[in-house]
Amino acid sequence: MIPLQPVELPVTLRTGIRLQVLRLDLLHPEYGGNKWFKLKFNIERMRREGKNTLLTYGGAHSNHIAATAAAGKEFGFKTIGIIRGDELNPESNATLRRAAEQGMDLHFLTREQYRNKHRPEEKKKILEKFGDVYHVPEGGANEEATRGCAGIIAEIHEPFDFIVCACGTGSTLAGLITSLEKAQMAIGIPVLSEAQFLEERITGWVGPDKNLRSRWKLYYDYSFGRYGAITPELRKFAREFREDTGIPLDCIYTAKMMWGLLDLTEKGVFMKGEKVIALHTGGLQGNRSAE
């Protein structure tokens, strides 16, 4: 059973909300968090298709790259990582070193090539180079991932009013939305700037049902300027949160999510007595990589 850890802070005591953290980070030290839920149905589909190599994409500090490499080693399939930045190499940081140690075959693209990776000519180059492999998009964001993340709600064995998670691709939030009961609501905290495109992407996964659309909302004010931005203030917040609660946060995703959640609490988004669950999506390896 995944622990659901109560959190009491001055703002929660003052406002009377009941805050708990679903500790997906404790599932596994390397492919835990939401990444396992995103990967499991992709691995199943890869096996059904008779393939034994999973190719995916990510940046230099990608949690998805790290988790895919670790899962490949543990479950016995080959992994290929297409990495943004041709100035990088397998020794560039802790994430890439660990992925290489786990057996991932790393290939580096220029940033322009990476931006164009889904264009027909670039996809053709990848197919010609790597053959008949199983492709998973950047961040693990596809229908299999969304279906996997729908299972996260089943790990919560008590009633709640809100579930809050960080958003990068939006696929985790989409999965959560599809499993909510009528009285429950999901809140997403995008960790990248100009993230309004997530509205359309999430709607594409969950469908245009107006009843579902009323059960989720995005709050855009907590990216700290851009994806990957880590300020001294955010680092201080994550350090103090761990000291106060015993829960470590990563500064790319979960620290921004928790900062946003507590700020929304101050602003009255949650009412006294309501139970709010914060989803800890893991990603703690990113702290080591970014140091």
C-alpha positions in Angstrom: 0.0 0.0 0.0 1.3 3.4 -0.9 1.6 5.7 2.2 -0.8 8.6 2.5 1.1 11.0 4.8 -0.7 13.8 6.7 0.9 17.2 6.6 0.3 19.9 9.2 1.7 23.4 8.5 0.7 26.8 9.8 -1.3 27.5 6.7 -3.2 24.2 6.9 -3.9 24.7 10.6 -5.1 28.3 10.0 -7.4 27.4 7.2 -8.6 24.1 8.5 -7.9 22.0 5.4 -6.8 18.4 5.7 -3.7 17.9 3.6 -2.1 14.6 2.9 0.7 13.6 0.5 0.4 10.4 -1.6 4.0 9.1 -1.5 4.4 7.6 -4.9 8.1 8.5 -4.5 8.4 5.5 -2.2 7.3 2.9 -4.8 10.8 2.4 -6.1 14.0 4.4 -5.7 14.6 4.7 -9.5 11.4 4.1 -11.4 8.9 5.1 -8.7 6.6 8.0 -8.7 4.2 8.6 -11.6 6.8 7.2 -14.0 6.0 3.6 -13.2 2.3 4.2 -13.8 3.2 5.8 -17.2 5.5 3.0 -18.2 3.7 -0.2 -17.1 1.1 -0.3 -20.0 3.7 0.8 -22.5 5.9 -2.1 -21.4 2.9 -4.5 -21.8 2.1 -3.2 -25.3 5.8 -3.4 -26.3 5.8 -7.1 -25.3 2.5 -7.7 -27.1 4.0 -6.3 -30.3 6.9 -8.7 -30.0 9.5 -6.0 -29.4 12.3 -5.8 -26.9 13.7 -2.3 -27.3 12.0 0.8 -26.0 13.1 4.1 -27.6 12.2 7.4 -25.9 13.2 11.1 -25.6 14.2 13.5 -22.9 16.4 16.3 -21.7 19.6 16.1 -19.8 18.0 15.8 -16.4 14.9 13.8 -17.5 13.1 11.8 -14.8 11.5 9.8 -17.6 14.9 8.9 -19.1 16.1 7.8 -15.7 13.1 5.7 -14.9 13.0 4.1 -18.4 16.6 3.0 -18.1 16.1 1.6 -14.6 12.9 -0.3 -15.7 14.7 -1.7 -18.7 17.5 -3.1 -16.6 15.1 -4.6 -14.1 12.6 -6.1 -16.5 15.1 -7.2 -19.2 14.4 -5.0 -22.2 16.7 -2.7 -24.1 16.4 1.0 -23.9 17.4 3.9 -26.2 17.4 7.5 -25.1 17.3 10.3 -27.6 18.7 13.3 -25.7 18.3 17.0 -26.4 21.7 18.7 -26.7 24.5 17.5 -28.9 27.1 19.1 -26.6 26.2 16.4 -24.0 27.6 12.9 -23.5 26.9 10.0 -21.1 29.1 11.6 -18.5 27.6 15.0 -18.5 25.5 14.7 -15.3 24.2 12.2 -12.8 21.0 11.4 -14.7 22.9 10.5 -18.0 25.6 8.6 -16.1 23.1 6.5 -14.3 21.0 5.9 -17.4 24.2 4.7 -19.2 25.1 2.5 -16.3 21.7 0.9 -16.5 22.4 0.0 -20.1 20.5 2.7 -21.9 22.0 3.5 -25.3 22.2 7.3 -25.4 22.1 9.4 -28.7 22.3 13.2 -28.7 20.5 15.6 -31.1 21.0 19.3 -31.6 18.3 21.3 -30.1 16.9 22.1 -33.6 16.9 18.4 -34.5 15.2 17.6 -31.2 12.5 20.3 -31.8 11.8 18.6 -35.2 12.0 15.0 -34.0 8.3 14.3 -34.9 8.6 15.6 -38.5 8.4 12.9 -41.1 12.0 13.3 -42.3 13.4 13.1 -38.8 11.2 10.2 -37.8 12.4 8.4 -41.0 16.0 8.9 -39.9 15.3 7.5 -36.5 13.5 4.4 -38.0 16.4 3.8 -40.4 19.0 4.1 -37.6 17.3 2.0 -34.9 14.9 -0.3 -36.8 11.6 -1.7 -35.4 11.6 -0.4 -31.9 8.8 0.6 -29.6 8.5 4.4 -29.4 7.4 6.3 -26.3 7.1 10.1 -26.5 9.0 12.6 -24.4 7.9 12.4 -20.7 6.1 9.1 -21.4 3.1 11.0 -22.5 0.7 8.8 -24.5 -2.6 7.0 -24.1 -0.9 4.0 -22.4 0.6 6.5 -19.8 -2.8 8.2 -19.2 -4.4 4.8 -18.7 -1.7 3.8 -16.3 -2.0 7.1 -14.3 -5.8 6.5 -14.0 -4.8 3.7 -11.6 -3.3 6.1 -9.2 -6.7 7.0 -7.7 -7.2 3.3 -6.8 -4.2 3.7 -4.4 -6.2 6.1 -2.3 -8.3 4.2 0.1 -10.3 7.0 1.7 -12.5 9.8 0.6 -11.0 13.1 -0.6 -12.2 16.3 -2.2 -9.2 17.5 -4.2 -6.1 15.9 -5.7 -3.3 18.2 -6.8 -0.3 17.3 -9.1 2.5 19.0 -11.0 2.0 19.1 -14.8 4.7 18.8 -17.4 3.0 16.9 -20.3 -0.4 16.8 -18.7 -0.7 13.0 -19.0 -0.7 12.3 -15.3 -3.4 14.8 -14.6 -5.5 13.4 -17.5 -5.3 9.9 -16.0 -6.4 11.2 -12.6 -9.4 13.0 -14.1 -10.8 9.9 -15.7 -10.9 8.1 -12.4 -12.5 10.8 -10.2 -15.8 10.5 -8.5 -18.4 13.1 -9.2 -17.7 15.2 -6.1 -14.0 15.2 -6.5 -11.7 17.7 -8.4 -8.2 17.5 -9.8 -5.9 20.5 -9.9 -2.8 20.8 -12.0 0.2 23.0 -11.4 2.1 23.5 -14.7 5.8 23.7 -14.1 6.6 25.3 -17.4 5.7 28.8 -18.7 3.1 29.5 -21.4 1.5 26.2 -20.6 -2.1 27.0 -21.8 -1.6 24.4 -24.5 -2.1 21.8 -21.8 -5.8 22.6 -21.8 -6.3 21.2 -25.3 -3.9 18.3 -24.8 -5.6 17.1 -21.6 -9.0 17.5 -23.2 -7.8 15.4 -26.0 -7.0 12.6 -23.6 -10.0 12.7 -21.4 -12.6 13.8 -24.0 -14.8 16.9 -24.3 -17.5 15.7 -21.8 -18.6 18.9 -20.0 -19.2 17.0 -16.8 -15.5 15.9 -16.8 -14.3 19.4 -17.8 -15.9 20.9 -14.7 -13.8 18.5 -12.5 -10.3 19.8 -13.3 -8.5 23.1 -13.4 -5.0 24.4 -14.1 -3.2 27.2 -12.2 -0.4 28.8 -14.2 1.4 31.0 -11.7 3.9 28.6 -10.3 6.5 27.8 -13.0 9.1 30.3 -11.6 9.6 31.6 -15.1 10.2 28.5 -17.1 10.6 24.7 -17.1 13.7 23.8 -15.0 14.0 27.2 -13.3 15.2 26.7 -9.8 15.5 29.8 -7.7 17.2 30.2 -4.3 13.7 30.9 -2.8 12.4 27.6 -4.2 15.4 25.6 -2.9 14.9 27.2 0.5 11.2 26.3 0.4 12.0 22.6 -0.5 14.6 22.4 2.3 12.3 23.9 4.9 9.4 21.7 3.8 11.5 18.6 4.3 12.6 19.8 7.7 9.0 20.4 8.8 7.4 17.3 7.3 10.1 14.8 6.6 9.1 14.7 2.9 11.7 15.5 0.3 10.7 17.4 -2.8 12.3 17.9 -6.2 12.7 21.5 -7.4 11.6 20.8 -11.0 8.1 19.4 -10.2 7.0 18.7 -6.7 8.4 21.7 -4.9 6.6 24.0 -7.4 3.4 21.9 -7.0 3.5 22.2 -3.2 4.4 25.9 -3.3 1.3 26.4 -5.5 -0.9 24.3 -3.4 0.0 26.2 -0.2 -0.5 29.5 -2.0 -3.9 28.4 -3.3 -4.7 27.4 0.3 -3.9 30.9 1.5 -6.1 32.3 -1.3 -9.1 30.3 -0.2 -9.3 27.8 -3.1 -9.9 25.0 -0.5 -12.5 25.3 2.2 -12.2 24.4 5.9 -12.6 20.7 6.4 -11.9 19.7 2.8 -9.4 16.9 2.3 -6.7 17.7 -0.2 -4.3 15.1 -1.5 -0.9 16.2 -3.0 0.5 13.7 -5.4 4.2 13.2 -4.9 5.4 12.2 -8.4 8.9 11.3 -7.4 11.7 12.7 -9.5 14.1 13.1 -6.6 17.0 12.0 -8.8 16.7 15.4 -10.5 18.0 17.0 -7.4 21.3 15.1 -7.6 21.5 15.8 -11.3 21.0 19.5 -11.0 23.5 20.0 -8.2 
